[in-house]
Amino acid sequence: MGTTLDQAMAAWIFQANPKAYDIDAALAELTEVWWRAPQYTAELRPGAPVAIWRSGKEAAVVAVGRLVSEPQLVGMSPRERRFVRAESE
């Protein structure tokens, strides 16, 4: 029996704006990156595949991984905050 669309796990692409966040440096130092996900939170599931796409002149997929938890409100750690270049709108 095949997998139906309802049973399939969605894959996600999270965009990193290099003007707002130094994703390259963050990925070089951190083992986990918490991501703001204001949409589709009811559909995000632990284990789902994720790609992080860096936008801009050097656009590329810069990381792949898996979601490690259900969506939750988490403050940004000081360790991660230092990669912020500009606060989001």
C-alpha positions as YAML, in Angstrom:
chain: A
units: angstrom
residues:
- id: 1
  name: MET
  ca: [0.00, 0.00, 0.00]
- id: 2
  name: GLY
  ca: [1.30, 3.47, -0.87]
- id: 3
  name: THR
  ca: [1.52, 6.52, 1.34]
- id: 4
  name: THR
  ca: [-1.28, 9.04, 0.97]
- id: 5
  name: LEU
  ca: [-0.62, 12.76, 0.97]
- id: 6
  name: ASP
  ca: [-2.15, 13.01, 4.45]
- id: 7
  name: GLN
  ca: [0.31, 10.41, 5.76]
- id: 8
  name: ALA
  ca: [3.40, 11.91, 4.12]
- id: 9
  name: MET
  ca: [5.64, 14.13, 6.22]
- id: 10
  name: ALA
  ca: [6.06, 17.61, 4.79]
- id: 11
  name: ALA
  ca: [9.52, 19.01, 4.17]
- id: 12
  name: TRP
  ca: [10.21, 22.62, 5.08]
- id: 13
  name: ILE
  ca: [12.43, 25.40, 3.78]
- id: 14
  name: PHE
  ca: [13.38, 28.17, 6.21]
- id: 15
  name: GLN
  ca: [14.79, 31.37, 4.72]
- id: 16
  name: ALA
  ca: [17.80, 33.08, 6.26]
- id: 17
  name: ASN
  ca: [18.28, 36.71, 5.27]
- id: 18
  name: PRO
  ca: [22.02, 37.41, 5.55]
- id: 19
  name: LYS
  ca: [21.29, 41.11, 6.15]
- id: 20
  name: ALA
  ca: [19.39, 40.15, 9.31]
- id: 21
  name: TYR
  ca: [21.18, 37.01, 10.55]
- id: 22
  name: ASP
  ca: [24.67, 35.59, 9.99]
- id: 23
  name: ILE
  ca: [23.51, 32.07, 9.21]
- id: 24
  name: ASP
  ca: [26.93, 30.94, 7.97]
- id: 25
  name: ALA
  ca: [28.65, 31.83, 11.26]
- id: 26
  name: ALA
  ca: [25.75, 30.42, 13.29]
- id: 27
  name: LEU
  ca: [25.93, 27.09, 11.48]
- id: 28
  name: ALA
  ca: [29.68, 26.94, 12.00]
- id: 29
  name: GLU
  ca: [29.28, 27.25, 15.79]
- id: 30
  name: LEU
  ca: [25.85, 25.99, 16.83]
- id: 31
  name: THR
  ca: [24.55, 22.42, 16.84]
- id: 32
  name: GLU
  ca: [20.91, 23.57, 16.86]
- id: 33
  name: VAL
  ca: [19.28, 26.71, 15.50]
- id: 34
  name: TRP
  ca: [15.85, 27.80, 16.72]
- id: 35
  name: TRP
  ca: [13.79, 29.29, 13.89]
- id: 36
  name: ARG
  ca: [10.83, 31.64, 13.92]
- id: 37
  name: ALA
  ca: [7.90, 29.93, 12.18]
- id: 38
  name: PRO
  ca: [4.87, 32.24, 12.20]
- id: 39
  name: GLN
  ca: [2.92, 30.13, 9.68]
- id: 40
  name: TYR
  ca: [1.95, 26.46, 9.39]
- id: 41
  name: THR
  ca: [2.74, 25.81, 13.05]
- id: 42
  name: ALA
  ca: [0.01, 23.17, 13.27]
- id: 43
  name: GLU
  ca: [1.74, 21.23, 10.49]
- id: 44
  name: LEU
  ca: [5.32, 21.32, 11.81]
- id: 45
  name: ARG
  ca: [6.26, 17.92, 13.26]
- id: 46
  name: PRO
  ca: [9.40, 16.59, 14.94]
- id: 47
  name: GLY
  ca: [11.46, 14.59, 12.48]
- id: 48
  name: ALA
  ca: [10.28, 16.51, 9.43]
- id: 49
  name: PRO
  ca: [13.09, 17.32, 6.98]
- id: 50
  name: VAL
  ca: [14.25, 20.95, 6.86]
- id: 51
  name: ALA
  ca: [16.47, 22.97, 4.55]
- id: 52
  name: ILE
  ca: [17.85, 26.39, 5.46]
- id: 53
  name: TRP
  ca: [18.09, 28.61, 2.41]
- id: 54
  name: ARG
  ca: [20.28, 31.72, 2.51]
- id: 55
  name: SER
  ca: [18.74, 34.48, 0.38]
- id: 56
  name: GLY
  ca: [20.57, 37.28, -1.40]
- id: 57
  name: LYS
  ca: [23.41, 37.52, -3.91]
- id: 58
  name: GLU
  ca: [24.94, 34.24, -2.72]
- id: 59
  name: ALA
  ca: [21.64, 32.38, -2.38]
- id: 60
  name: ALA
  ca: [21.94, 28.68, -1.63]
- id: 61
  name: VAL
  ca: [20.71, 25.90, 0.60]
- id: 62
  name: VAL
  ca: [23.27, 26.11, 3.42]
- id: 63
  name: ALA
  ca: [22.01, 23.38, 5.74]
- id: 64
  name: VAL
  ca: [19.71, 20.40, 5.93]
- id: 65
  name: GLY
  ca: [18.40, 18.72, 9.01]
- id: 66
  name: ARG
  ca: [15.26, 17.71, 10.88]
- id: 67
  name: LEU
  ca: [12.84, 19.47, 13.19]
- id: 68
  name: VAL
  ca: [13.59, 18.43, 16.76]
- id: 69
  name: SER
  ca: [10.40, 19.58, 18.50]
- id: 70
  name: GLU
  ca: [6.86, 20.82, 18.13]
- id: 71
  name: PRO
  ca: [6.61, 24.62, 17.69]
- id: 72
  name: GLN
  ca: [7.04, 26.49, 20.97]
- id: 73
  name: LEU
  ca: [7.80, 29.96, 22.24]
- id: 74
  name: VAL
  ca: [11.50, 30.10, 23.03]
- id: 75
  name: GLY
  ca: [13.57, 33.17, 23.75]
- id: 76
  name: MET
  ca: [16.74, 33.58, 21.76]
- id: 77
  name: SER
  ca: [19.79, 32.55, 23.74]
- id: 78
  name: PRO
  ca: [22.67, 35.01, 24.11]
- id: 79
  name: ARG
  ca: [24.82, 32.50, 22.26]
- id: 80
  name: GLU
  ca: [22.52, 32.66, 19.24]
- id: 81
  name: ARG
  ca: [21.64, 36.38, 19.53]
- id: 82
  name: ARG
  ca: [25.18, 37.42, 18.62]
- id: 83
  name: PHE
  ca: [24.52, 36.29, 15.03]
- id: 84
  name: VAL
  ca: [21.63, 38.76, 14.64]
- id: 85
  name: ARG
  ca: [22.63, 41.62, 12.36]
- id: 86
  name: ALA
  ca: [19.28, 43.44, 12.26]
- id: 87
  name: GLU
  ca: [16.07, 42.89, 14.20]
- id: 88
  name: SER
  ca: [13.22, 41.65, 12.01]
- id: 89
  name: GLU
  ca: [10.23, 43.83, 11.32]
...
